Each structure stands twice: as C-alpha cells, then as structure tokens.
Amino acid sequence: MSALTELYQAVRNCHKCEISKSRTNAVPGEGAENAEIMFIGEAPGWHEDQQGRPFVGSAGQFLDQLLKSIDLKREQVYITNVIKTRPPDNRDPLPQEILNCRPWLDKQLEIIKPKMIVTLGRYSMALFMPGRTISQIHGTAVKKDGVLYFAMYHPAAALHQGGLRGIIQSDMLKIPGLLAGLKKETELNKAQMSQKEETQQLKLL
C-alpha cells in the first residue's frame, strides 16, 4: 500500500470536524505521487462530495481546460483542497476546519514533494502567502525552500465573474516557463556546488 493510499484511508476515517457527519464522501485528493505541480483549492463542492474526487464539477471542467492549455492532464499533476470535506451549503471553510485539515495537506506535501504549488483562491493562498490579497498577487510567484508558490484565482471565480476567465487563462500560461526556470536554476546550483567541491578537493591534494 502506497503512502498516499494510507493517507486517503485516514482522511476518510477522520471526524475531527462536525461537517464530517453530513458528508457523502471525504475528498482527499488525486493525481501523480511524483507530480511536479500541486494545485490546492479551497474545499469540495456538491459534485466532489458525491464522487469523492476533487474538482469534478463546473470549476473542475474549467481546470481541465486550463491544464490542457499547457499540455498537461490530471494524471500528471496533483489536485487537492485545503479541507477535505464539503462545508454545508458550500459555505466558506471555518478557521478550525482549516486547522484540523492542515496535517493532511502537510502530509501530502511531504509525500509528493512538488517543485511548484499553485494556490487556487484566497484560502490556499493564505496558507502559504499570508497577509496578501488574491487581486494583488495573482499571476505572481515566490520561492521558499526551493519550492515555487504561484497564486491564481480559483477556477470557480470565472463562473461567477466572466471577466476573470481571461485573467485565469493568462496566469495559467505562465506556469510552464516558471517551472522551467526553477529547474534551470536548480541544475545551475547543483553544478556550482559540484564545481566548488572539486575545487576544495584539489586544494587538499
């Protein structure tokens, strides 16, 4: 049994939050265990609760289109949410619910070790880039501990505000270049470290 499979079982058995009593299915997440990119949304909706899978409703269909625009499929990335259970009536997640679910998200990050984390919406953005607003920093990236964090509007925002659709599509197109730049920087750093070690060895001879 893989580490992710064990995690999924634990999430499905979790009842720390009151909302677990009303769910049909917990929605841990899905995708490649070795994914370079992890997309983190807010919370499951009705369709996700029914199927136990993230982003399968209208917002999920838009996300699939966005992935296709950069030549990616769901199977190549990892998709999850800040909380793993649908809040009643699709209300916003409560602070305690986010806190209760944080260990599950941290474990997913530990297992997958993504090179790039794409935050979808303000709740996931707030976990990694606190004190900012999505309107200020969407389409921008920050690097922490070798991981690139990229902020985007939630795909559902385009369903409610048509004017955001083009912005979200444009932000998505930045991802391949940012990831390529990160890889190049990592390779350059490795080469410099290797060269430094060789120089030190020569000095010892």
Rosetta blueprint (number, residue, H / E / L):
1 M L
2 S L
3 A H
4 L H
5 T H
6 E H
7 L H
8 Y H
9 Q H
10 A H
11 V H
12 R H
13 N L
14 C L
15 H L
16 K L
17 C L
18 E H
19 I H
20 S H
21 K H
22 S L
23 R L
24 T L
25 N L
26 A L
27 V L
28 P L
29 G L
30 E E
31 G E
32 A L
33 E L
34 N L
35 A L
36 E L
37 I E
38 M E
39 F E
40 I E
41 G E
42 E L
43 A L
44 P L
45 G L
46 W H
47 H H
48 E H
49 D H
50 Q H
51 Q H
52 G L
53 R L
54 P L
55 F L
56 V L
57 G L
58 S H
59 A H
60 G H
61 Q H
62 F H
63 L H
64 D H
65 Q H
66 L H
67 L H
68 K H
69 S H
70 I L
71 D L
72 L L
73 K L
74 R H
75 E H
76 Q H
77 V L
78 Y E
79 I E
80 T E
81 N E
82 V L
83 I L
84 K L
85 T L
86 R L
87 P L
88 P H
89 D H
90 N H
91 R L
92 D L
93 P L
94 L L
95 P H
96 Q H
97 E H
98 I H
99 L H
100 N H
101 C H
102 R H
103 P H
104 W H
105 L H
106 D H
107 K H
108 Q H
109 L H
110 E H
111 I H
112 I H
113 K L
114 P L
115 K L
116 M E
117 I E
118 V E
119 T E
120 L E
121 G L
122 R H
123 Y H
124 S H
125 M H
126 A H
127 L H
128 F H
129 M L
130 P L
131 G L
132 R L
133 T L
134 I H
135 S H
136 Q H
137 I H
138 H L
139 G L
140 T L
141 A E
142 V E
143 K E
144 K E
145 D L
146 G L
147 V E
148 L E
149 Y E
150 F E
151 A E
152 M E
153 Y L
154 H L
155 P H
156 A H
157 A H
158 A H
159 L H
160 H H
161 Q L
162 G L
163 G L
164 L H
165 R H
166 G H
167 I H
168 I H
169 Q H
170 S H
171 D H
172 M H
173 L L
174 K L
175 I H
176 P H
177 G H
178 L H
179 L H
180 A H
181 G H
182 L H
183 K H
184 K H
185 E H
186 T H
187 E H
188 L H
189 N H
190 K H
191 A H
192 Q H
193 M H
194 S H
195 Q H
196 K H
197 E H
198 E H
199 T H
200 Q H
201 Q H
202 L H
203 K H
204 L H
205 L L
